[in-house]
Amino acid sequence: MSTTHLPNIDIMSLAERKMSYLQNRQSVLAGNVANANTPNYVPKDVSPFQGVLNTEHQAALKRTNPAHLAGNTGAFHTNRIGSRGSLDGNHVVLEDEMAKIADNSDQQRFASSVYGRYVSMMGMAVNGSGSGN
C-alpha cells in the first residue's frame, strides 16, 4: 500500500485569508459601482485567490490518463474586447460589476459555511460527542 504525502494546510489560516481576500474584493467592486458616473474611470479587480494556493502549496492536478482533458492551469485571465465604455470614457458596466459582487457574496457564504463546519468537527473531535459543545 502506497501513501501520498499531502501538504500541511492550516484550514483556519486559509479560511481567514480567503475571507480577508473576499472582503477586499468586495470593497474594490463597490468602488467600481460608486464610480459608475466618473469620466474616464476604468474598473478595477483584485488578482484571483487561486494564485495563493498555487504559489503556497504547489498543488496541481495530475493527468493520469492521456485520454483525460489537460484541465485548467490555474491561471485566470479576462480580456474584454470592444469594451462597452460610455461617451465620457467610463468603462464600468453595472451589470458586470453586480454579477461579480453576487459571485463574491456567494463565495463569502461558502467560505463561512466551510469554516463553521470545520469548527463544528473540531468541537466534536475534542469533546467526543456530536453536539460540538
Long-range contacts (C-beta under 8 A, 24 or more apart in sequence): 7-57, 7-58, 7-59, 9-57, 11-115, 11-118, 12-115, 12-118, 15-111, 15-114, 15-115, 15-118, 17-52, 18-49, 18-107, 18-111, 19-108, 19-111, 19-112, 19-115, 21-46, 21-49, 21-52, 22-49, 22-104, 22-107, 22-108, 22-111, 23-108, 25-104, 26-101, 26-104, 26-105, 26-108, 29-97, 29-100, 29-101, 29-104, 30-101, 32-92, 32-97, 33-92, 33-94, 33-97, 33-98, 33-101, 35-90, 35-92, 36-90, 36-92, 36-94, 36-97, 37-90, 38-90, 39-88, 39-89, 39-90, 40-88, 40-89, 40-90, 41-89, 41-90, 41-91, 41-92, 42-91, 43-91, 43-92, 43-93, 43-96, 43-97, 45-78, 45-100, 47-76, 48-76, 50-74, 50-76, 51-76
